Amino acid sequence: MRKAFALFSFFILPFSLLAQKPAIYHVVVVGVDGMSPDGIQHATTPVMDSILKVAAYTFKCQAVLPTSSSPNWASMIMGAGPDKHGVTSNAWQPNKQTIELECEGTKRGGKPSGMWPTIYGELRRQKPNAIIACFNDWLAYNRLFEKGVVNRQRDANLLQAASHKGYKGITKKAARYFKKKQPDFMFVHLDMVDHAGHHDGHGTQAYYDAVGIADQQIGKIIRAIKESGVAERTMLLIVADHGGIGHGHGGDSPEEINVPWILTGPGVVNGELQVEVNTYDTAATLAYIFGIKAPECWVGKPTIEAIAQ
């Protein structure tokens, strides 16, 4: 625990000194597939335990139905639910829209994307020089945002992914890229917890062990932020797409719907959030942090209660 606290303590001093919203130049989102609040509370998670002491957080962020990966990762970055963006299952493909979209994002260069606008595309459109990166352990994640809008995108190594250890290469690549480029926005997707939930069952020791591994990867990302020298201008958001029950998810039980939402960094108002947070509020919150305009078709609202004004 002492080692984890020392690793994370670089974030704490700016919190106590900043009384107003600071200038944030970098945001890192770590999305842990299938990580439930129960997982954090019962696994060995020294890094997240330390983060929670200096974070704005809730363990009751509401996932969308169905509580499957694609609908929820999409909602998180698209600022709306499946009824709006059309991503209703893991079978969704951007070239096979099943509903008429109210609005449409743009690819790099301004061409229509044929899909609902995401935070990736909006950040690229409104801040053309932004450095944007995505490192995903789940190989299907990167189809959820507009083509050509990120500077760097890397999938998990196929052999590692096949053995459910894709996180090893993903974390290493993400940490290395952050230290080299200090991207404005970086998303890191980790998949080992979801696999444990399906294979061994949610609430099992194997599941908690997987959450512990995710905690270690978050620590490595934090170390990269620290070593890059931009910690005082960086926010870190830890999220999950869904929880689970038994060996699956997709339903509307509290175990499946309630997910962690943990924001930390300079200017964050520490403590458990007393307002409702929906997973589709994430995109709007990121837009607010970056100072860009959210599309009018987004229904999510920024969780401003988490950030000093």
ABEGO torsion letter per residue (X at the ends): XAAAAAAAAAAAAAAAABABBBBBABBBBBBBBGBBAAAAAABBBAAAAAAAAABBBBAABBBBOBBBAAAAAAAAAAGBBAAAAGBABAABBAABBABBBABBBBBBGGBBAGBBBBAAAAAAAABAABBBBBBBABAAAAAABBBGABABBBBBBAAAAAAGAAAAAAAAAAAAAAAAAGBABBBBBBAAAAAAAAAAEBGBAAAAAAAAAAAAAAAAAAAAAAAAGAAAABBBBBBBABBEBEABBGBABAAAABBBBBBBEBGBBBEBBABBBBAAAAAAAAAAAAGBBBBAABABBBBAAABBX
